[in-house]
Amino acid sequence: MEVKIRNRSRLMQLLATVLCLSLVWAYAQLEWNVPQGAQRSLVQSRGTITSSDGKVLAQSMDGKRVYPQGRLAGQVLGMMGTTNGLEGLEYAYDRNLASGQDLRLTINTSVQAAAESALSKAVPEHQAEYGSVVVMETRTGRVLAAASYPPFDPNTWRDFPLDARRNRPFLDVYEPGSVIKGLVVAAAINEGMITPKTTFDTPMRRHVGGRWGSVINDSVQHPPTLTTQQVLRYSSNVGMSHIVEPFKPEKLRNYLTSFGFGTYPDMPVVPAATGQLQPLRKWDDLVRVTSSFGQGMSTTTLQLASAYNALANDGLFLPPQLVEGVAGNGERREILRPDVARTTRNMLQAVIEEGIPHQAGIKGYALGGKTGTAQVVVDGRYSSTIYNSVFTGFFPVDAPRMTVVVMVHGAKIGHHGSMLAAPIFREISAEVLSHWGAVPRIEAPRTTEK
């Protein structure tokens, strides 16, 4: 009898435990999740996201959030959990979308597809880790493409690693390298310090910064004397050290700040990182020189695009825009005189046509731009094996319509900007020009000096 009572007691305890756990589970469902019917209603009423050319990028169907274009702009869109946006625009505009408001993006699906396609071919081919592209409409600052690699499909987001979800053009911070030279040269011309034909003594190496300074080196062989135009063509660090000598540190740093470096992009709600400029108190002769060729500072692909877009836009800086009708509070600001911007663009056209015509140029079209190959800091020191390959450019040079920035990280084969980032720029440009139906023409002779 005693055994029966003991067994019955254990059975009752087991049943009580099961009942208790069931109640806890039911409470958790009520506490952490809305009822299934409410979930379905919430998702069904969520706003639609469309592109500037009218393609549906995200919508709610049959109680689910679907992304009809698959991987296209996947990292920009982000994804949804059970009831809420988790990343990207789904997260940033969660309240708006949940209340049924639609979003129309500045993204153009043809341009976005061209950027993603170029990255998807080049990054694996060069055994790189990841890459990003921003294409900006010159006269408006509207972001037409923000591409990331590796790809990401928000329809099956659980199948992708965390890194694949990252909106790299807006979030990845890196040293830009020599692409900064084009902007610094423009600033020096704007200040009346140099012209395109000013000449400099340019050995392959030079000590700067006094007793506690450092030796800077050039990597591309060049003549012992270079003009400003040739400093850009040969990407001479030594030449840049001469160009910035008359610049007061505060003045040069203010130019870089005006181009958008060291500040957050004025793009409301959308998550975006900022790079850094050295604080003014550290701007000795060496920092002034290294900053002139993009070392010791950092930026994002979006910031670089905004900066070069000012050069393309006759010296007028425009805040970037991703969502139609949602502009930032930042003011448009004139950084360069229009004639200076045009002169610098002609110089950057020569950089392509005289230096890397096959890598970045398209016969019959006027493209301008600058390469950068930046060593990556690892454990506090510049690595001799890990690089960022960068290219910044625009087209057509006489009246630019698009600004394009490319960055690829960690290539093991052909890591130089001219070998990797420049051909990506070329491929995207060719696709866009074809889409426009632009007819090749013979360019008028360039004038790089007023």
C-alpha positions, -999 to 999 in steps of 0.1 A, spaced: 0 0 0 28 24 9 45 18 -24 13 25 -43 8 58 -24 45 68 -31 41 61 -68 8 80 -70 25 109 -53 53 109 -78 28 108 -106 9 138 -92 41 157 -89 50 150 -125 16 161 -137 18 193 -116 52 200 -131 40 195 -166 10 217 -159 32 244 -144 55 244 -174 26 246 -198 13 277 -180 48 293 -181 51 286 -218 16 300 -225 24 331 -205 57 335 -223 39 334 -256 15 361 -245 43 382 -230 69 379 -258 47 374 -289 13 386 -300 -13 360 -308 -10 344 -342 -40 362 -357 -26 396 -346 8 387 -360 -7 379 -394 -27 412 -393 4 432 -383 26 418 -411 -2 421 -437 -6 458 -430 31 466 -430 42 492 -456 57 483 -489 93 493 -499 98 502 -536 128 514 -557 129 547 -576 122 529 -608 90 514 -593 102 478 -585 88 463 -553 117 455 -529 97 444 -498 60 437 -492 37 416 -470 19 387 -486 -1 359 -469 10 369 -435 47 369 -444 73 395 -453 87 388 -488 114 404 -509 105 399 -546 140 410 -559 158 384 -538 193 394 -530 191 428 -547 199 455 -521 194 429 -495 217 445 -469 200 479 -475 166 464 -468 175 443 -439 150 418 -427 121 411 -403 118 389 -373 83 376 -362 68 411 -358 96 437 -360 123 448 -383 157 435 -372 182 452 -395 185 477 -423 156 498 -434 132 473 -419 146 481 -385 153 519 -391 118 526 -403 100 499 -383 74 522 -368 66 538 -401 63 505 -419 44 488 -391 18 516 -393 13 509 -430 34 537 -444 52 529 -477 88 538 -484 102 547 -518 140 545 -521 163 564 -543 179 531 -553 177 523 -590 174 486 -595 194 486 -628 223 505 -613 221 484 -581 222 452 -601 252 465 -621 271 473 -590 263 440 -573 272 420 -604 306 437 -608 314 430 -571 303 394 -573 327 387 -601 357 406 -590 358 398 -553 360 360 -556 383 363 -586 409 383 -566 403 361 -535 392 391 -515 371 391 -483 344 417 -490 336 448 -509 312 477 -513 301 502 -539 281 534 -538 267 551 -569 254 586 -564 234 609 -587 256 639 -590 231 668 -591 209 655 -563 230 634 -539 205 605 -543 220 571 -537 213 550 -568 232 520 -556 246 507 -523 261 473 -530 277 449 -506 296 416 -511 292 388 -500 255 388 -510 225 385 -487 189 374 -493 165 386 -467 139 360 -477 161 333 -462 181 355 -438 187 327 -412 208 309 -438 234 337 -439 262 345 -414 260 378 -395 287 395 -417 266 389 -448 238 410 -434 261 440 -430 253 471 -451 290 477 -458 288 509 -479 273 527 -449 290 509 -420 325 497 -429 352 522 -418 387 521 -434 417 543 -444 410 555 -480 445 559 -492 455 579 -523 420 587 -535 421 616 -510 449 632 -532 423 644 -557 404 664 -531 435 678 -514 449 690 -548 415 706 -555 417 724 -521 452 737 -528 442 750 -562 412 766 -546 435 784 -522 457 797 -550 487 777 -537 493 757 -569 482 752 -605 481 720 -625 515 729 -639 534 738 -607 565 717 -605 580 699 -575 613 680 -568 602 644 -563 627 618 -553 613 584 -546 616 591 -508 616 621 -485 619 627 -448 592 649 -434 583 661 -399 617 672 -386 637 652 -361 608 631 -349 593 627 -384 594 598 -408 604 588 -443 576 587 -469 580 566 -501 566 565 -536 557 531 -550 554 540 -587 586 549 -606 585 585 -619 607 614 -631 626 634 -605 605 664 -611 567 663 -614 539 688 -621 508 687 -600 491 669 -628 518 642 -628 517 640 -589 481 627 -594 490 605 -623 519 588 -606 501 590 -572 533 605 -556 533 608 -518 564 629 -520 547 653 -544 518 656 -520 542 664 -492 553 695 -512 517 705 -522 505 707 -486 535 725 -471 519 759 -475 486 746 -459 480 756 -423 469 724 -405 436 740 -394 428 751 -430 435 717 -445 416 699 -418 386 723 -423 386 713 -460 384 676 -452 357 683 -427 337 702 -453 340 672 -476 323 652 -449 351 634 -433 351 629 -395 314 637 -393 282 615 -395 264 615 -428 234 637 -427 209 609 -435 181 607 -409 172 574 -393 194 552 -416 223 536 -397 256 549 -409 291 551 -394 316 579 -395 353 578 -399 379 599 -381 402 628 -386 431 633 -362 422 660 -337 437 694 -346 462 693 -316 479 663 -333 482 679 -367 520 683 -369 539 683 -402 538 645 -405 500 642 -399 494 670 -424 513 651 -450 500 616 -443 464 630 -443 470 643 -478 473 608 -491 446 592 -469 467 577 -442 459 581 -405 423 591 -413 393 568 -419 360 570 -438 332 549 -453 323 543 -489 292 565 -485 313 594 -472 338 590 -500 310 591 -525 296 623 -510 331 639 -510 338 631 -546 303 640 -556 311 676 -545 340 676 -569 317 663 -596 290 688 -587 311 719 -594 323 721 -558 289 719 -542 285 694 -514 251 676 -511 239 655 -482 233 619 -493 197 607 -497 184 571 -496 147 575 -489 126 597 -512 111 627 -494 134 623 -464 162 648 -467 187 656 -441 190 689 -422 225 695 -434 230 725 -457 243 724 -492 277 740 -490 302 753 -516 336 739 -509 353 747 -542 348 773 -569 332 758 -599 362 765 -622 385 747 -597 362 717 -596 362 716 -634 400 719 -636 404 691 -611 380 669 -629 400 674 -661 432 664 -642 414 632 -630 403 624 -666 440 626 -675 448 602 -646 427 576 -663 435 583 -700 472 587 -695 478 562 -667 452 534 -665 430 537 -697 425 500 -700 417 494 -663 393 524 -657 386 540 -691 360 534 -718 370 545 -753 348 573 -766 336 584 -731 351 609 -707 356 593 -673 376 607 -644 389 592 -612 416 582 -588 429 549 -574 439 541 -539 458 512 -524 457 514 -486 476 492 -461 454 479 -434 463 484 -397 467 451 -379 476 450 -342 486 486 -343 509 483 -374 504 486 -411 502 452 -426 524 443 -456 499 417 -468 464 431 -463 452 460 -484 421 480 -493 417 485 -530 398 518 -537 386 538 -567 366 570 -568 353 584 -601 326 602 -620 313 605 -656 309 622 -680 337 646 -669 323 678 -685 289 675 -668 289 645 -644 257 626 -638 270 599 -616 297 595 -589 310 560 -582 331 547 -553 345 511 -550 362 495 -521 374 459 -519 392 445 -488 418 418 -484 425 407 -520 452 381 -522 456 385 -560 460 418 -577 452 440 -547 463 474 -562 435 499 -568 443 500 -605 440 462 -608 409 456 -588 387 486 -579 393 505 -611 380 477 -634 349 474 -612 343 511 -617 348 506 -654 323 477 -656 296 496 -637 302 527 -658 299 507 -690 267 491 -679 251 525 -669 263 542 -702 248 513 -722 215 517 -702 215 554 -710 221 547 -747 250 571 -746 268 575 -779 306 575 -779 321 607 -790 355 623 -796 364 643 -766 375 679 -770 411 686 -758 413 690 -721 424 722 -704 438 717 -669 451 751 -662 432 784 -663 
